C-alpha cells in the first residue's frame, strides 16, 4: 500500500484526546486515523452495495397506493 502524508488542522483538545486513545489502543495517531477511515469507507461501500441491490426490489412491491396518498397524517392517529 502506498502512503501519502496529509496535513490536518484539529482543535488542540481533540488532538490530545485522540493521542491518548491511540496510546490506550497501542497504536499511533496515524494508525488510529487509518483504522477509523478504513472502517468508514468500508461501511460506505457496504451501504452503497446494499442500496444498489435493494432499490430494484422496490418496484416489485405493490402497496396499492400507486404513489397516491389518500389520507392525511392526522387521519392515522386517534386524538
Jmol script that loads the backbone (N, CA, C; Angstrom):
load data "model"
ATOM      1  N   UNK A   1       0.853  -1.176   0.000  1.00  0.00           N
ATOM      2  CA  UNK A   1       0.000   0.000   0.000  1.00  0.00           C
ATOM      3  C   UNK A   1       0.895   1.234   0.000  1.00  0.00           C
ATOM      4  N   UNK A   2       0.589   2.149  -0.853  1.00  0.00           N
ATOM      5  CA  UNK A   2       1.352   3.400  -0.918  1.00  0.00           C
ATOM      6  C   UNK A   2       0.757   4.395   0.080  1.00  0.00           C
ATOM      7  N   UNK A   3       1.619   5.074   0.796  1.00  0.00           N
ATOM      8  CA  UNK A   3       1.169   6.047   1.780  1.00  0.00           C
ATOM      9  C   UNK A   3       1.445   7.461   1.296  1.00  0.00           C
ATOM     10  N   UNK A   4       0.598   8.385   1.714  1.00  0.00           N
ATOM     11  CA  UNK A   4       0.764   9.807   1.427  1.00  0.00           C
ATOM     12  C   UNK A   4       0.668  10.567   2.737  1.00  0.00           C
ATOM     13  N   UNK A   5       1.427  11.614   2.855  1.00  0.00           N
ATOM     14  CA  UNK A   5       1.333  12.491   4.021  1.00  0.00           C
ATOM     15  C   UNK A   5       0.213  13.496   3.808  1.00  0.00           C
ATOM     16  N   UNK A   6      -0.501  13.800   4.885  1.00  0.00           N
ATOM     17  CA  UNK A   6      -1.544  14.824   4.842  1.00  0.00           C
ATOM     18  C   UNK A   6      -1.332  15.760   6.028  1.00  0.00           C
ATOM     19  N   UNK A   7      -1.832  16.948   5.884  1.00  0.00           N
ATOM     20  CA  UNK A   7      -1.778  17.921   6.967  1.00  0.00           C
ATOM     21  C   UNK A   7      -3.191  18.141   7.468  1.00  0.00           C
ATOM     22  N   UNK A   8      -3.357  17.997   8.763  1.00  0.00           N
ATOM     23  CA  UNK A   8      -4.660  18.212   9.385  1.00  0.00           C
ATOM     24  C   UNK A   8      -4.586  19.375  10.344  1.00  0.00           C
ATOM     25  N   UNK A   9      -5.665  20.081  10.451  1.00  0.00           N
ATOM     26  CA  UNK A   9      -5.781  21.134  11.445  1.00  0.00           C
ATOM     27  C   UNK A   9      -6.917  20.725  12.375  1.00  0.00           C
ATOM     28  N   UNK A  10      -6.572  20.385  13.598  1.00  0.00           N
ATOM     29  CA  UNK A  10      -7.548  19.891  14.564  1.00  0.00           C
ATOM     30  C   UNK A  10      -7.522  20.752  15.818  1.00  0.00           C
ATOM     31  N   UNK A  11      -8.658  20.854  16.486  1.00  0.00           N
ATOM     32  CA  UNK A  11      -8.656  21.547  17.773  1.00  0.00           C
ATOM     33  C   UNK A  11      -7.693  20.854  18.748  1.00  0.00           C
ATOM     34  N   UNK A  12      -6.997  21.633  19.530  1.00  0.00           N
ATOM     35  CA  UNK A  12      -5.964  21.121  20.427  1.00  0.00           C
ATOM     36  C   UNK A  12      -6.488  20.035  21.359  1.00  0.00           C
ATOM     37  N   UNK A  13      -7.634  20.259  21.984  1.00  0.00           N
ATOM     38  CA  UNK A  13      -8.178  19.280  22.926  1.00  0.00           C
ATOM     39  C   UNK A  13      -8.556  17.976  22.225  1.00  0.00           C
ATOM     40  N   UNK A  14      -9.092  18.084  21.031  1.00  0.00           N
ATOM     41  CA  UNK A  14      -9.434  16.883  20.265  1.00  0.00           C
ATOM     42  C   UNK A  14      -8.173  16.090  19.945  1.00  0.00           C
ATOM     43  N   UNK A  15      -7.138  16.776  19.532  1.00  0.00           N
ATOM     44  CA  UNK A  15      -5.877  16.119  19.209  1.00  0.00           C
ATOM     45  C   UNK A  15      -5.301  15.399  20.426  1.00  0.00           C
ATOM     46  N   UNK A  16      -5.326  16.056  21.576  1.00  0.00           N
ATOM     47  CA  UNK A  16      -4.812  15.435  22.798  1.00  0.00           C
ATOM     48  C   UNK A  16      -5.610  14.194  23.174  1.00  0.00           C
ATOM     49  N   UNK A  17      -6.942  14.277  23.092  1.00  0.00           N
ATOM     50  CA  UNK A  17      -7.787  13.115  23.412  1.00  0.00           C
ATOM     51  C   UNK A  17      -7.520  11.975  22.436  1.00  0.00           C
ATOM     52  N   UNK A  18      -7.383  12.305  21.155  1.00  0.00           N
ATOM     53  CA  UNK A  18      -7.140  11.281  20.146  1.00  0.00           C
ATOM     54  C   UNK A  18      -5.793  10.595  20.377  1.00  0.00           C
ATOM     55  N   UNK A  19      -4.785  11.364  20.752  1.00  0.00           N
ATOM     56  CA  UNK A  19      -3.483  10.772  21.048  1.00  0.00           C
ATOM     57  C   UNK A  19      -3.563   9.813  22.225  1.00  0.00           C
ATOM     58  N   UNK A  20      -4.319  10.186  23.244  1.00  0.00           N
ATOM     59  CA  UNK A  20      -4.486   9.307  24.408  1.00  0.00           C
ATOM     60  C   UNK A  20      -5.215   8.020  24.020  1.00  0.00           C
ATOM     61  N   UNK A  21      -6.219   8.148  23.193  1.00  0.00           N
ATOM     62  CA  UNK A  21      -6.949   6.957  22.733  1.00  0.00           C
ATOM     63  C   UNK A  21      -6.016   6.054  21.936  1.00  0.00           C
ATOM     64  N   UNK A  22      -5.205   6.637  21.074  1.00  0.00           N
ATOM     65  CA  UNK A  22      -4.252   5.849  20.292  1.00  0.00           C
ATOM     66  C   UNK A  22      -3.291   5.100  21.203  1.00  0.00           C
ATOM     67  N   UNK A  23      -2.785   5.775  22.223  1.00  0.00           N
ATOM     68  CA  UNK A  23      -1.864   5.138  23.171  1.00  0.00           C
ATOM     69  C   UNK A  23      -2.563   3.986  23.884  1.00  0.00           C
ATOM     70  N   UNK A  24      -3.797   4.215  24.334  1.00  0.00           N
ATOM     71  CA  UNK A  24      -4.549   3.157  25.022  1.00  0.00           C
ATOM     72  C   UNK A  24      -4.775   1.943  24.120  1.00  0.00           C
ATOM     73  N   UNK A  25      -4.882   2.171  22.823  1.00  0.00           N
ATOM     74  CA  UNK A  25      -5.110   1.079  21.869  1.00  0.00           C
ATOM     75  C   UNK A  25      -3.805   0.502  21.321  1.00  0.00           C
ATOM     76  N   UNK A  26      -2.702   1.036  21.797  1.00  0.00           N
ATOM     77  CA  UNK A  26      -1.399   0.516  21.388  1.00  0.00           C
ATOM     78  C   UNK A  26      -1.038   0.829  19.946  1.00  0.00           C
ATOM     79  N   UNK A  27      -1.438   1.983  19.488  1.00  0.00           N
ATOM     80  CA  UNK A  27      -1.140   2.384  18.112  1.00  0.00           C
ATOM     81  C   UNK A  27      -0.731   3.855  18.092  1.00  0.00           C
ATOM     82  N   UNK A  28      -0.414   4.326  16.940  1.00  0.00           N
ATOM     83  CA  UNK A  28      -0.074   5.739  16.773  1.00  0.00           C
ATOM     84  C   UNK A  28      -1.331   6.507  16.367  1.00  0.00           C
ATOM     85  N   UNK A  29      -1.238   7.808  16.381  1.00  0.00           N
ATOM     86  CA  UNK A  29      -2.349   8.637  15.913  1.00  0.00           C
ATOM     87  C   UNK A  29      -2.625   8.347  14.441  1.00  0.00           C
ATOM     88  N   UNK A  30      -1.561   8.193  13.672  1.00  0.00           N
ATOM     89  CA  UNK A  30      -1.709   7.867  12.258  1.00  0.00           C
ATOM     90  C   UNK A  30      -2.403   6.516  12.085  1.00  0.00           C
ATOM     91  N   UNK A  31      -2.010   5.528  12.885  1.00  0.00           N
ATOM     92  CA  UNK A  31      -2.640   4.212  12.822  1.00  0.00           C
ATOM     93  C   UNK A  31      -4.103   4.257  13.217  1.00  0.00           C
ATOM     94  N   UNK A  32      -4.408   5.051  14.244  1.00  0.00           N
ATOM     95  CA  UNK A  32      -5.791   5.196  14.697  1.00  0.00           C
ATOM     96  C   UNK A  32      -6.647   5.830  13.609  1.00  0.00           C
ATOM     97  N   UNK A  33      -6.150   6.904  13.000  1.00  0.00           N
ATOM     98  CA  UNK A  33      -6.894   7.574  11.937  1.00  0.00           C
ATOM     99  C   UNK A  33      -7.052   6.664  10.720  1.00  0.00           C
ATOM    100  N   UNK A  34      -6.018   5.896  10.403  1.00  0.00           N
ATOM    101  CA  UNK A  34      -6.110   4.958   9.285  1.00  0.00           C
ATOM    102  C   UNK A  34      -7.209   3.940   9.539  1.00  0.00           C
ATOM    103  N   UNK A  35      -7.241   3.379  10.742  1.00  0.00           N
ATOM    104  CA  UNK A  35      -8.263   2.385  11.089  1.00  0.00           C
ATOM    105  C   UNK A  35      -9.667   2.994  11.015  1.00  0.00           C
ATOM    106  N   UNK A  36      -9.829   4.183  11.547  1.00  0.00           N
ATOM    107  CA  UNK A  36     -11.137   4.832  11.528  1.00  0.00           C
ATOM    108  C   UNK A  36     -11.594   5.134  10.105  1.00  0.00           C
ATOM    109  N   UNK A  37     -10.676   5.615   9.270  1.00  0.00           N
ATOM    110  CA  UNK A  37     -11.034   5.923   7.886  1.00  0.00           C
ATOM    111  C   UNK A  37     -11.301   4.648   7.080  1.00  0.00           C
ATOM    112  N   UNK A  38     -10.564   3.578   7.360  1.00  0.00           N
ATOM    113  CA  UNK A  38     -10.842   2.303   6.700  1.00  0.00           C
ATOM    114  C   UNK A  38     -12.228   1.794   7.070  1.00  0.00           C
ATOM    115  N   UNK A  39     -12.581   1.885   8.357  1.00  0.00           N
ATOM    116  CA  UNK A  39     -13.908   1.461   8.813  1.00  0.00           C
ATOM    117  C   UNK A  39     -15.000   2.302   8.152  1.00  0.00           C
ATOM    118  N   UNK A  40     -14.785   3.595   8.085  1.00  0.00           N
ATOM    119  CA  UNK A  40     -15.770   4.499   7.479  1.00  0.00           C
ATOM    120  C   UNK A  40     -15.974   4.179   6.005  1.00  0.00           C
ATOM    121  N   UNK A  41     -14.882   4.037   5.271  1.00  0.00           N
ATOM    122  CA  UNK A  41     -15.014   3.774   3.838  1.00  0.00           C
ATOM    123  C   UNK A  41     -15.590   2.388   3.580  1.00  0.00           C
ATOM    124  N   UNK A  42     -15.277   1.393   4.413  1.00  0.00           N
ATOM    125  CA  UNK A  42     -15.858   0.058   4.271  1.00  0.00           C
ATOM    126  C   UNK A  42     -17.368   0.100   4.489  1.00  0.00           C
ATOM    127  N   UNK A  43     -17.813   0.813   5.532  1.00  0.00           N
ATOM    128  CA  UNK A  43     -19.255   0.922   5.799  1.00  0.00           C
ATOM    129  C   UNK A  43     -19.965   1.635   4.658  1.00  0.00           C
ATOM    130  N   UNK A  44     -19.355   2.687   4.131  1.00  0.00           N
ATOM    131  CA  UNK A  44     -19.953   3.403   2.998  1.00  0.00           C
ATOM    132  C   UNK A  44     -20.077   2.488   1.786  1.00  0.00           C
ATOM    133  N   UNK A  45     -19.017   1.717   1.505  1.00  0.00           N
ATOM    134  CA  UNK A  45     -19.062   0.779   0.381  1.00  0.00           C
ATOM    135  C   UNK A  45     -20.158  -0.263   0.577  1.00  0.00           C
ATOM    136  N   UNK A  46     -20.274  -0.805   1.790  1.00  0.00           N
ATOM    137  CA  UNK A  46     -21.312  -1.802   2.085  1.00  0.00           C
ATOM    138  C   UNK A  46     -22.702  -1.200   1.928  1.00  0.00           C
ATOM    139  N   UNK A  47     -22.880   0.031   2.381  1.00  0.00           N
ATOM    140  CA  UNK A  47     -24.171   0.700   2.253  1.00  0.00           C
ATOM    141  C   UNK A  47     -24.545   0.857   0.779  1.00  0.00           C
ATOM    142  N   UNK A  48     -23.609   1.319  -0.024  1.00  0.00           N
ATOM    143  CA  UNK A  48     -23.899   1.542  -1.443  1.00  0.00           C
ATOM    144  C   UNK A  48     -24.180   0.231  -2.172  1.00  0.00           C
ATOM    145  N   UNK A  49     -23.450  -0.843  -1.814  1.00  0.00           N
ATOM    146  CA  UNK A  49     -23.733  -2.146  -2.423  1.00  0.00           C
ATOM    147  C   UNK A  49     -25.131  -2.620  -2.052  1.00  0.00           C
ATOM    148  N   UNK A  50     -25.499  -2.471  -0.775  1.00  0.00           N
ATOM    149  CA  UNK A  50     -26.832  -2.890  -0.328  1.00  0.00           C
ATOM    150  C   UNK A  50     -27.913  -2.055  -0.997  1.00  0.00           C
ATOM    151  N   UNK A  51     -27.670  -0.773  -1.123  1.00  0.00           N
ATOM    152  CA  UNK A  51     -28.640   0.117  -1.770  1.00  0.00           C
ATOM    153  C   UNK A  51     -28.845  -0.291  -3.226  1.00  0.00           C
ATOM    154  N   UNK A  52     -27.752  -0.524  -3.944  1.00  0.00           N
ATOM    155  CA  UNK A  52     -27.857  -0.929  -5.348  1.00  0.00           C
ATOM    156  C   UNK A  52     -28.560  -2.276  -5.488  1.00  0.00           C
ATOM    157  N   UNK A  53     -28.381  -3.149  -4.506  1.00  0.00           N
ATOM    158  CA  UNK A  53     -29.017  -4.461  -4.537  1.00  0.00           C
ATOM    159  C   UNK A  53     -30.516  -4.378  -4.247  1.00  0.00           C
ATOM    160  N   UNK A  54     -30.900  -3.519  -3.299  1.00  0.00           N
ATOM    161  CA  UNK A  54     -32.287  -3.490  -2.830  1.00  0.00           C
ATOM    162  C   UNK A  54     -33.194  -2.518  -3.575  1.00  0.00           C
ATOM    163  N   UNK A  55     -32.659  -1.454  -4.133  1.00  0.00           N
ATOM    164  CA  UNK A  55     -33.515  -0.492  -4.829  1.00  0.00           C
ATOM    165  C   UNK A  55     -34.326  -1.118  -5.960  1.00  0.00           C
ATOM    166  N   UNK A  56     -33.736  -1.983  -6.788  1.00  0.00           N
ATOM    167  CA  UNK A  56     -34.552  -2.599  -7.840  1.00  0.00           C
ATOM    168  C   UNK A  56     -35.719  -3.432  -7.297  1.00  0.00           C
ATOM    169  N   UNK A  57     -35.585  -3.939  -6.086  1.00  0.00           N
ATOM    170  CA  UNK A  57     -36.644  -4.742  -5.493  1.00  0.00           C
ATOM    171  C   UNK A  57     -37.886  -3.914  -5.155  1.00  0.00           C
ATOM    172  N   UNK A  58     -37.702  -2.625  -4.939  1.00  0.00           N
ATOM    173  CA  UNK A  58     -38.833  -1.789  -4.548  1.00  0.00           C
ATOM    174  C   UNK A  58     -39.913  -1.751  -5.617  1.00  0.00           C
ATOM    175  N   UNK A  59     -39.522  -1.846  -6.866  1.00  0.00           N
ATOM    176  CA  UNK A  59     -40.504  -1.829  -7.945  1.00  0.00           C
ATOM    177  C   UNK A  59     -41.382  -3.067  -7.980  1.00  0.00           C
ATOM    178  N   UNK A  60     -40.982  -4.105  -7.266  1.00  0.00           N
ATOM    179  CA  UNK A  60     -41.742  -5.359  -7.253  1.00  0.00           C
ATOM    180  C   UNK A  60     -42.875  -5.356  -6.236  1.00  0.00           C
ATOM    181  N   UNK A  61     -42.880  -4.398  -5.328  1.00  0.00           N
ATOM    182  CA  UNK A  61     -43.905  -4.352  -4.287  1.00  0.00           C
ATOM    183  C   UNK A  61     -45.067  -3.483  -4.721  1.00  0.00           C
ATOM    184  N   UNK A  62     -46.263  -4.004  -4.572  1.00  0.00           N
ATOM    185  CA  UNK A  62     -47.463  -3.233  -4.859  1.00  0.00           C
ATOM    186  C   UNK A  62     -48.121  -2.895  -3.528  1.00  0.00           C
ATOM    187  N   UNK A  63     -48.048  -1.656  -3.164  1.00  0.00           N
ATOM    188  CA  UNK A  63     -48.656  -1.225  -1.901  1.00  0.00           C
ATOM    189  C   UNK A  63     -50.055  -0.671  -2.119  1.00  0.00           C
ATOM    190  N   UNK A  64     -50.567  -0.844  -3.325  1.00  0.00           N
ATOM    191  CA  UNK A  64     -51.937  -0.485  -3.692  1.00  0.00           C
ATOM    192  C   UNK A  64     -52.198   1.013  -3.679  1.00  0.00           C
ATOM    193  N   UNK A  65     -51.207   1.814  -3.443  1.00  0.00           N
ATOM    194  CA  UNK A  65     -51.436   3.265  -3.440  1.00  0.00           C
ATOM    195  C   UNK A  65     -51.077   3.883  -4.775  1.00  0.00           C
ATOM    196  N   UNK A  66     -50.269   3.202  -5.559  1.00  0.00           N
ATOM    197  CA  UNK A  66     -49.769   3.714  -6.839  1.00  0.00           C
ATOM    198  C   UNK A  66     -49.139   5.099  -6.672  1.00  0.00           C
ATOM    199  N   UNK A  67     -48.592   5.341  -5.484  1.00  0.00           N
ATOM    200  CA  UNK A  67     -47.923   6.605  -5.229  1.00  0.00           C
ATOM    201  C   UNK A  67     -48.831   7.722  -4.781  1.00  0.00           C
ATOM    202  N   UNK A  68     -50.131   7.460  -4.684  1.00  0.00           N
ATOM    203  CA  UNK A  68     -51.083   8.497  -4.274  1.00  0.00           C
ATOM    204  C   UNK A  68     -51.536   8.232  -2.846  1.00  0.00           C
ATOM    205  N   UNK A  69     -51.222   9.131  -1.976  1.00  0.00           N
ATOM    206  CA  UNK A  69     -51.639   9.004  -0.581  1.00  0.00           C
ATOM    207  C   UNK A  69     -53.025   9.610  -0.451  1.00  0.00           C
ATOM    208  N   UNK A  70     -53.947   8.807   0.057  1.00  0.00           N
ATOM    209  CA  UNK A  70     -55.345   9.229   0.138  1.00  0.00           C
ATOM    210  C   UNK A  70     -55.748   9.684   1.542  1.00  0.00           C
ATOM    211  N   UNK A  71     -54.802   9.880   2.409  1.00  0.00           N
ATOM    212  CA  UNK A  71     -55.117  10.253   3.769  1.00  0.00           C
ATOM    213  C   UNK A  71     -54.159  11.336   4.238  1.00  0.00           C
ATOM    214  N   UNK A  72     -54.572  11.997   5.278  1.00  0.00           N
ATOM    215  CA  UNK A  72     -53.717  12.977   5.928  1.00  0.00           C
ATOM    216  C   UNK A  72     -53.067  12.318   7.130  1.00  0.00           C
ATOM    217  N   UNK A  73     -51.971  12.825   7.543  1.00  0.00           N
ATOM    218  CA  UNK A  73     -51.273  12.243   8.698  1.00  0.00           C
ATOM    219  C   UNK A  73     -52.185  12.205   9.919  1.00  0.00           C
ATOM    220  N   UNK A  74     -52.975  13.245  10.112  1.00  0.00           N
ATOM    221  CA  UNK A  74     -53.862  13.302  11.279  1.00  0.00           C
ATOM    222  C   UNK A  74     -54.907  12.185  11.240  1.00  0.00           C
ATOM    223  N   UNK A  75     -55.244  11.684  10.056  1.00  0.00           N
ATOM    224  CA  UNK A  75     -56.200  10.577   9.960  1.00  0.00           C
ATOM    225  C   UNK A  75     -55.653   9.269  10.532  1.00  0.00           C
ATOM    226  N   UNK A  76     -54.363   9.172  10.629  1.00  0.00           N
ATOM    227  CA  UNK A  76     -53.732   7.929  11.090  1.00  0.00           C
ATOM    228  C   UNK A  76     -53.681   7.813  12.602  1.00  0.00           C
ATOM    229  N   UNK A  77     -53.940   8.880  13.296  1.00  0.00           N
ATOM    230  CA  UNK A  77     -53.809   8.881  14.743  1.00  0.00           C
ATOM    231  C   UNK A  77     -55.120   9.313  15.380  1.00  0.00           C
ATOM    232  N   UNK A  78     -55.551   8.547  16.384  1.00  0.00           N
ATOM    233  CA  UNK A  78     -56.728   8.948  17.167  1.00  0.00           C
ATOM    234  C   UNK A  78     -56.260   9.921  18.242  1.00  0.00           C
ATOM    235  N   UNK A  79     -56.922  11.030  18.303  1.00  0.00           N
ATOM    236  CA  UNK A  79     -56.536  12.038  19.316  1.00  0.00           C
ATOM    237  C   UNK A  79     -57.707  12.404  20.157  1.00  0.00           C
TER     238      UNK A  79
END
end "model"
wireframe off; spacefill off
backbone 0.3
color backbone group
